Amino acid sequence: MPEATEAVARRLRRQAAYCLVDGSPLYASLLEAAADDVEADGPVRHVLAGFEQEPWSSALSLRLMGAVHRLVLEDSLPELARHYPSTGGDGDAGAAWLVFRQALVDQRERIRALLPRGCQTNEVGRSAALLGGFLEVAHRTGLPLRILEIGSSAGLNLRWDRYRYESDEGAWGDPYSRVRFQHSYEVPPPLNRAAEVVERKGCDLHPIDATSDEGALTLRSFVWADQLGRLAQLDGAIEIARSMPVEVEQIDAGAFLERELAEPRHGVSTVVYHSIFMQYVGEPGRQRIDAAIEAADVFHLRMEPGEDSIEVRLNDERLGTAGAHGTRVRWNVDSTRT
């Protein structure tokens, strides 16, 4: 078996393991079966032909799943829809695989046309992990917040202060919000703190208009089909976006920060932030982003993979850890200041 083919199979299995840990048994099973199919020179291998040399960070496995899910949501794959919970299906992974595999044959060209698209998962749940960082900045400085998000996608996490966050130790945010996080915290951050956002801007090389039918379909397609809670949160966030316009500018992150941070802003605390974004940025881009932040007197909040977990960091301080979708948040007690 060619080395490139083995590498694709390994990546599919690796993503399957992540899906299982993050609560998607359907995708875990489908990706394991897809890896077997690649090794057997089946339809999965032929659909992914030409993409073998892409790095792990390109999220090829999730782009494949997103492409198929999009066709399911469009009602182009009614037989598979019967097994996808996102369309009322039964979640039977074994039955789904047979139909999934056939879909790669019947819809091969459409799926291959969708594969080059980046993995645009504007995961609303990550706001639950980032919240403690915003509250920490507001608490330390006593100033309102100016927030700048890079890699914003559709900008749903630019509206984090319109959501509701609940834990056994307290709650924060709009009690009537359609977006509610009730099971995100294993160890919550201090939620008895105030924060006011007075300015918000975002950027992305390929921004999505979440308020459009096309944008909503794209966002929903990248949510794992058996995770109805995530879909409900996304739908709620899209509804909030329709009533609260925020522009996500189509511009490189480095250029955006160089412009926005060129002059100091007084009377506010500026927070530059991002979540599961840096893996899509090349080394020159990372250096440009870092240089712009280091040259300015701002806070840098990020939720990105660390050595053994997803870390939430404020400047050089690790505030906590979380799952990739903002679940299992564990705040470091000794990092907060009373």
N, C-alpha and C positions, 0 to 999 in steps of 0.2 A: 504494500500500500504506500503511495507517495507520502512523503513527510508532510506536505501541505494538507493533505486529506486528513491525516492523523491529527494535525493541529486543530483543524476545524471541529473534529469530533471531540477533542479534549475541551475546546471552548464551550461547545454545547453542553457537555456534562458538567463543566464548572458552573455554568449559568443554571443548570438544573438544580445543583446543590444549593445555590443561593436562593432560588425560587422556593425550594422546600423549607429552608430556614425562615424565609420571609413570608411564609403562609400561603403558598400557591401550589398545592399538590397537583392540580391540573397541568400547569406549565412545567412543573418538575418532571412529570411523567412524559409529557409530549416531547420535551427536550432530550430526555434519555432515549426515547424511541427514535428521535431525529438523529442522534449521534450513532445509534446502531445502523440506521438507514444510510448514513454517510459512509460508514465502513463497509456496507454491503453494496455500494455503488448504486444507491437508489435515487428517487426523485429529489431528496433533500440535497444530496451532493450536486446534482445538476442545477438546481435552483441557485445554489450558492457558488457555482463556478465563476471564477474571476474575482471573488472576494477573499480568497484564501490567505492572501498576504497581509490583510488588514490586522492591526494590533488589537489586543483585547479591549483596549479603551474605546474602540469604535462601536462597541456594543452590537456586533453583528447578530448575535443570537436574539436579542430583544428587538432588533429591527425586523428580523424574520417573523417573530411572533406578532409584532405590531402590524406588519403588512397583512398577515392572514386575518388578524382580528378586525382590521379595517374592512376587509371584504365581508366578514361576518356581520358587522354593524351596518354595512350598506345593503344587506340582504342579498348579497351575491352568492353566499354559500349557505343556503337554507338548511341543508342536512347537517352541516357542522354547527349551525346555530342551535340545533336541538340539544347539543351537548355543552354549549357555552353558557354558563350562568348569567353573563352580561346580557344575553338575549332570552333569558327565561329557560335556558337549557338545564339538563340534569347533572352536568359536571362529571359524567362517566368518562374517565380518561381513556380507558381501553377502547370504548366505542368511538370516542373522538379521534383517536390516532388513525384509525382506518380511513375516516373521512378526511382528516387533515392531510394525510399522505396523498390521497387521490386529488385533493384540491391543488396540491403542488404540481400535479400533472395537468389538470384541466385549466388552471389559472396561472400557469407558469410565467407567461410573459407579463401579465399584470403584476404579479408578485415581484418579479425581477425589476420591473420599472419602479416599484416602490422602495426597493432595498437601498438605493443610494441615499435616500433621505436620512438625515441625522435622527438620532433617538431623542425626540422632544418629549420628555416626561416632565411636565411642569407639576411635580409632586407637591400637592398642597400640604400634605402631612409634614413636610419638612419645616413648616412654620412652627410646629409644636416644639421642634428641637432648637430653632433659632430664637424663639420668644425669650428664653432666659437671657440670652446675650443682649437683646435690645433693652430688656428691663434692667440689666446690669449697668449698661451705659447710662441710661436715664438716672439710675440711682446714684451712680458715682459722680455724675456731673451736675445733676439737678437742672438740666437743660432739655428743651424739646429736641426732637430728632429730625435730622435730614438724612434720608436713607437713599443709597445708591446701589442698586443691584446689577451685577454683571452676569451675563448668561441668564437673562430673565425669562426666556421662552415667551410665554403669554403674560407674564407679569402677575400671576396669581399670588405669589409670595411677596409681592410689593404691597399687598392689601392685608397683611397679617394681623393688623390691629382691628380688623373688622370681623375677626373670627372669635370663637369661644373656646377656652382652654380650661379643663376641669381635672382635678386630682383629689385624692383623699385629704390633702392638706389645704385645699383652697381652690379658687377659680380666678380667672382673669378674662376680660373681654366682654363683648356684647352678649348678654344672656338670651337675646332673641335671634342670634345669628343662625343662618342656615348651615354654616360650617362649624361643627362641634367636635372637639377632640376630648373624648371621655376615657380613652384607654391608652393614652400615649406615654404615660409617665410611670416608671418604676421608682425613681427618686426624682421628684419634681424640683424645679428651681423655685426660689421664693416668688410667690405670685401676689404678694401683698404690696406691690409696687406700682407706681403710676408711670405712664409713658405717653407722650403726645408726639405724633408725627406731623410736622408742619410742611415738609417737602419730600416728594418721592419721585425718583426717576429710575429707569432701567434701560438696558441695552442688550441686544442680541444680534448675531449675524443673520439669523433667520427667524425673526419674531413671528409669533402667531397671534392672530386676532381671535381671542377666545369667544368673543361675542358673535362671530360669524358661524354659519352652519359648517363651513369647511374647517375652520379652526377648531370648533368643538369636536368634530369627528376625528381630527388628527390627534387631539389630546386624549380623547377617550380610547382611541385605538392602542395607545401605548400603556394604558392601565391593564394589568393582568386580568384576564376575563373572569376568573373566579373570585376576585376581590371586590365584592359589591360595596363594601364600606368605603373603599378608596374611590369608586365611581360615584357614590353618593356625595362624598366630600368635593369631588371635582365638579359635579353638577351644581352644588351649592355655591362654590367659588365662582363659577361662570355666571350664575345669576347675580352675585354681588358685583362682578366686573361690569355687567350691563348697566348697573345703577351708579357705578363709581369709575368713570373713565380714567385710565392712566396710560400714557403713551410709553411703549417700549420702542426705543429708537434703534433703527437698523444701522449699527456702527460697531467697529471693532472695540473690544473692551479696553484695550490700552489707550486708544485714541479718546474714547469716552472719558476715562479717568483723567487723562492729561488735561483735557478741557475743563472738566467739572472741578478739578482740584487745583487749578492754576492759581486761583486767588483764595486766601483764607476767608472763611465765613464765620462771623462773630454772632454770638447769641444762640447758637445751635451746636449740637454735637453731631458731626457728620459720621455716618457709619457706612463703610463700603462692605458689601457682603455678597456671598455666593454659596451655592449648595450643590455638591456633586457636579461640578463644572470644570475644574481644572484639568481633568483627564482628557478633555476635548481640546485643550490649548497646547500648542507646541512650545518648545523651550524659549524661542525668541519672544513669543507672546507673553509667557509667564514672566520673563525678565522685565518686559515693558510694564506689565501690571504691577509687579513688585516695586519697581522704581518709582512709579507714579504715587503709590501709597506711601512709600518710605519718605518721599520728599514733602509730604503734606502732614499736617497735624490732625489726623483722623483716626477713627477706630476701624479695625479690620476684623470683621466677624465672618467666620466661614464654617461650613459643615462639609468636611471632605474626608476621604479615607486616610486613616493613619496606619501605623504598622500592624495593629491587630484589631482595629475597630474603626467605625465612623466616628470622627471626633468633632466636637464643637469647640472652636478656639476663638478667643478674643485677643487680638495681637499675638503675643507668644504664650498666652495662658490657656491651658486646656480646662474648659469649663465643664465639659461632660462628654458623654458618648450617646450614640443612638443607632437604631437600625437605619437602613438605607432610605426607608420611606418615612422616617420621623417617628417610628414606634420605638418602644423599649428605651425611652430617654432616661438616662441616669445622670443626675447632676452631681458634681463634686462638691460636697458640703463645704470643704475648706477653701473653695475658690470664691465663695460669695462673701460680700461685705455687708455687715449690718449697719 
